[in-house]
Amino acid sequence: MDDTVCGALVCKSFGNYVVLDLIDQPAGEAAAAQMARDMAELCKQIAWDERVRVVVLTFHGGMDKEFQLGPYSIDAAERLSLAEPVAGLKQPVIAAIRGDALGLGLELALACDIRIGTQNSFFGLPQIRQGTMPADGGTQRLPRLVGQGKAMQMILTGEPIGAEEACRLGLVQRIVPPASLMQTATEMARDMAEKSPLSLSYAKEALHKGLDLTLEQGIKLELDLYLHLFSTTDRVEGITAFKEKRKPVFEGI
């Protein structure tokens, strides 16, 4: 897709991957609601673009009480979410988190597939201290990553954890110096984007959907998706490249 500016969101294309940057924190409910709509629109464009194989989402995760989306907007009939459009992308999403990831910032990070944080950062859901609670997937995604006990502690106390503990728990997959954040994220994106986009998408689907199934159902889903890849040109290319001892060139077909 082409470079796009949508409110406080900037999407830059780098061939087979894009960097989606939240460049500003909107103050107030109306601005936050507009960002959620902009995010939904941009993610829709990304999802339909077959050229995009990986998404890097970068933002400052210390979103404070001025940037909170409740379960409904000013129009109570409209459900607004910053995290759901990101979670719904078929492409793998790498979160490059600048600084702390607190409140809605952590909920947004939890909607991504891989999270990269920086040294000396903190991660938490402090909404309970403001008389509210996580409302953009935090109570559901956090325990799936760190376990129910640790999620209970973090959400019910509102206490954040440090970068090293977050990495040990699997909340983030890598901790790097702040100056290396984008280089690390984009190098990972470039490496992943060289893989078959069909394989990436199907593997992501199996991982996410399988969590809500029994083991037997999850294995069946995995096998069904695996068999779908048998009829693809990318599978033939992968086998041919292996036999010819060269790097495969996948086309997503």
C-alpha positions as CSV (number, residue, x, y, z in Angstrom):
1,M,0.0,0.0,0.0
2,D,1.0,3.6,-0.4
3,D,2.2,5.8,2.5
4,T,-0.8,7.0,4.3
5,V,-1.5,9.7,7.0
6,C,-4.8,9.2,8.9
7,G,-5.1,11.6,11.8
8,A,-2.5,10.7,14.4
9,L,-1.6,7.5,12.5
10,V,1.1,7.3,9.8
11,C,1.5,4.2,7.7
12,K,4.7,3.9,5.7
13,S,5.3,1.1,3.2
14,F,8.6,-0.7,2.8
15,G,7.7,-3.1,0.0
16,N,6.4,-6.2,1.6
17,Y,6.0,-4.8,5.1
18,V,4.6,-1.6,6.6
19,V,5.3,0.5,9.7
20,L,2.1,1.8,11.4
21,D,3.1,4.6,13.8
22,L,0.9,6.2,16.4
23,I,2.6,9.6,16.4
24,D,0.5,11.3,19.0
25,Q,-1.8,10.7,22.0
26,P,-5.2,12.3,21.5
27,A,-6.6,14.1,24.5
28,G,-10.3,13.6,25.3
29,E,-13.0,11.1,24.3
30,A,-13.8,12.5,20.9
31,A,-10.1,12.5,19.8
32,A,-9.6,8.9,21.1
33,A,-12.8,7.8,19.3
34,Q,-11.5,9.3,16.1
35,M,-8.2,7.5,16.4
36,A,-10.1,4.2,16.9
37,R,-12.0,4.8,13.7
38,D,-8.8,5.7,11.9
39,M,-7.1,2.6,13.1
40,A,-10.0,0.5,11.9
41,E,-9.9,2.1,8.4
42,L,-6.1,1.7,8.1
43,C,-6.2,-2.0,9.2
44,K,-8.9,-2.6,6.7
45,Q,-6.7,-1.3,3.9
46,I,-3.7,-3.3,5.2
47,A,-5.7,-6.5,5.4
48,W,-6.9,-6.3,1.8
49,D,-3.4,-5.4,0.4
50,E,-1.8,-8.7,-0.8
51,R,1.6,-7.0,-1.0
52,V,1.7,-6.5,2.8
53,R,3.1,-9.5,4.6
54,V,4.1,-8.1,8.0
55,V,3.0,-5.1,10.0
56,V,5.2,-3.2,12.5
57,L,3.1,-1.2,14.9
58,T,5.0,1.4,16.9
59,F,3.7,3.7,19.6
60,H,4.5,5.1,23.0
61,G,2.7,2.8,25.4
62,G,2.3,5.1,28.3
63,M,-1.3,6.1,27.5
64,D,-2.7,7.9,30.5
65,K,-6.2,8.5,31.7
66,E,-6.7,11.2,29.1
67,F,-6.6,8.5,26.4
68,Q,-9.1,5.9,27.4
69,L,-11.7,4.2,25.3
70,G,-14.6,2.8,27.1
71,P,-16.7,0.0,25.7
72,Y,-18.8,2.6,23.9
73,S,-18.3,5.9,22.3
74,I,-20.3,9.1,22.7
75,D,-22.9,7.3,20.6
76,A,-23.6,4.3,22.8
77,A,-24.6,2.2,19.8
78,E,-21.1,2.3,18.4
79,R,-18.5,-0.1,19.8
80,L,-15.0,1.4,19.6
81,S,-11.7,-0.4,20.0
82,L,-8.2,0.5,19.2
83,A,-6.9,-3.1,19.8
84,E,-9.5,-5.2,17.9
85,P,-8.7,-3.9,14.3
86,V,-5.0,-4.8,15.0
87,A,-5.9,-8.2,16.5
88,G,-8.0,-9.0,13.4
89,L,-5.2,-8.5,10.8
90,K,-4.3,-11.7,9.0
91,Q,-0.7,-10.5,8.7
92,P,1.7,-11.0,11.7
93,V,1.9,-7.8,13.7
94,I,5.1,-6.8,15.6
95,A,4.7,-4.2,18.4
96,A,7.6,-1.9,18.8
97,I,6.8,-0.2,22.1
98,R,8.6,3.0,22.9
99,G,8.9,3.3,26.7
100,D,6.3,2.1,29.2
101,A,3.2,0.1,28.1
102,L,0.4,1.1,30.5
103,G,-3.4,0.9,30.3
104,L,-4.7,1.1,26.8
105,G,-1.1,1.0,25.6
106,L,-0.6,-2.5,27.0
107,E,-4.0,-3.6,25.7
108,L,-2.9,-2.4,22.2
109,A,0.4,-4.3,22.6
110,L,-1.5,-7.5,23.7
111,A,-3.4,-7.4,20.4
112,C,-0.1,-7.8,18.5
113,D,1.6,-11.2,17.8
114,I,5.1,-10.3,18.9
115,R,6.1,-7.6,21.3
116,I,9.5,-5.8,21.5
117,G,10.1,-3.5,24.5
118,T,12.9,-1.3,25.7
119,Q,15.1,-1.5,28.8
120,N,13.9,0.1,32.0
121,S,10.3,0.1,30.8
122,F,7.2,-0.9,32.8
123,F,4.1,-2.8,31.7
124,G,0.8,-2.8,33.4
125,L,-3.0,-2.3,33.5
126,P,-3.5,0.4,36.1
127,Q,-7.2,1.2,35.3
128,I,-8.4,-0.3,38.6
129,R,-6.7,2.7,40.4
130,Q,-8.8,5.1,38.3
131,G,-12.1,3.4,39.3
132,T,-12.4,1.6,36.0
133,M,-11.0,-1.6,34.5
134,P,-9.4,-2.7,31.2
135,A,-12.0,-2.5,28.4
136,D,-10.1,-3.2,25.2
137,G,-9.2,-6.9,25.7
138,G,-6.8,-6.7,28.6
139,T,-8.7,-9.0,30.9
140,Q,-8.9,-11.7,28.2
141,R,-5.5,-11.4,26.4
142,L,-3.2,-10.9,29.4
143,P,-4.1,-14.2,31.2
144,R,-3.6,-16.1,27.9
145,L,0.0,-14.9,27.9
146,V,1.1,-14.8,31.5
147,G,-1.4,-17.1,33.2
148,Q,-4.5,-16.3,35.2
149,G,-2.7,-15.9,38.6
150,K,-0.3,-13.3,37.4
151,A,-2.9,-11.5,35.3
152,M,-5.2,-11.4,38.4
153,Q,-2.4,-9.7,40.4
154,M,-1.5,-7.2,37.7
155,I,-5.2,-6.2,37.0
156,L,-6.6,-6.2,40.5
157,T,-3.7,-4.3,42.0
158,G,-2.9,-2.1,39.0
159,E,0.8,-2.6,39.8
160,P,3.2,-2.6,36.8
161,I,6.0,-5.0,36.2
162,G,9.5,-4.3,34.9
163,A,11.0,-5.1,31.5
164,E,13.0,-8.2,32.7
165,E,10.0,-9.8,34.4
166,A,7.8,-9.0,31.4
167,C,10.2,-10.8,29.1
168,R,10.5,-13.8,31.5
169,L,6.7,-14.1,31.6
170,G,6.4,-14.0,27.8
171,L,4.6,-10.7,27.9
172,V,7.3,-9.3,25.6
173,Q,9.6,-11.4,23.5
174,R,12.6,-9.2,23.4
175,I,14.0,-6.2,25.3
176,V,16.4,-3.9,23.6
177,P,18.0,-0.5,24.2
178,P,15.7,2.3,23.1
179,A,18.0,3.3,20.2
180,S,17.8,-0.2,18.8
181,L,14.0,-0.6,19.0
182,M,13.1,0.2,15.4
183,Q,16.1,-1.5,13.9
184,T,15.3,-4.7,15.8
185,A,11.6,-4.6,14.8
186,T,12.2,-3.8,11.1
187,E,14.9,-6.5,10.8
188,M,12.5,-9.0,12.2
189,A,9.8,-7.8,9.8
190,R,12.0,-8.1,6.8
191,D,13.0,-11.6,7.8
192,M,9.4,-12.7,8.3
193,A,8.3,-11.0,5.1
194,E,10.6,-13.3,3.1
195,K,8.5,-16.2,4.2
196,S,5.3,-17.4,2.4
197,P,2.5,-15.0,3.3
198,L,0.1,-17.9,3.1
199,S,2.1,-19.9,5.6
200,L,2.4,-16.9,7.9
201,S,-1.3,-16.2,7.8
202,Y,-2.4,-19.8,8.3
203,A,0.1,-20.4,11.2
204,K,-1.2,-17.2,12.9
205,E,-4.8,-18.4,12.5
206,A,-3.9,-21.8,13.9
207,L,-2.2,-20.3,16.9
208,H,-4.9,-17.9,17.8
209,K,-8.0,-20.0,17.1
210,G,-6.5,-23.1,18.6
211,L,-6.5,-21.4,22.0
212,D,-10.3,-21.5,22.1
213,L,-10.5,-25.2,21.1
214,T,-9.9,-28.5,22.7
215,L,-6.5,-30.1,21.8
216,E,-8.2,-32.5,19.4
217,Q,-10.1,-29.7,17.7
218,G,-7.0,-27.6,17.5
219,I,-5.0,-30.3,15.9
220,K,-7.7,-30.8,13.3
221,L,-7.7,-27.1,12.6
222,E,-3.9,-27.2,12.2
223,L,-4.1,-30.2,9.8
224,D,-6.8,-28.6,7.7
225,L,-4.8,-25.4,7.3
226,Y,-1.6,-27.4,6.5
227,L,-3.5,-29.3,3.8
228,H,-4.7,-26.0,2.3
229,L,-1.0,-25.1,1.6
230,F,-0.5,-28.3,-0.5
231,S,-2.2,-26.7,-3.5
232,T,-0.2,-23.5,-3.4
233,T,2.6,-22.3,-5.7
234,D,4.5,-21.2,-2.6
235,R,4.7,-24.8,-1.4
236,V,6.2,-25.9,-4.7
237,E,8.6,-23.0,-4.6
238,G,9.7,-23.9,-1.1
239,I,10.4,-27.6,-2.1
240,T,12.2,-26.6,-5.3
241,A,14.3,-24.0,-3.6
242,F,15.3,-26.5,-1.0
243,K,16.4,-29.1,-3.6
244,E,18.3,-26.4,-5.6
245,K,19.9,-25.1,-2.4
246,R,18.8,-21.5,-3.0
247,K,16.7,-19.0,-1.2
248,P,13.0,-19.3,-2.0
249,V,11.0,-16.5,-3.6
250,F,7.4,-16.7,-2.4
251,E,4.6,-14.9,-4.2
252,G,1.7,-15.6,-1.9
253,I,-0.2,-17.9,-4.4
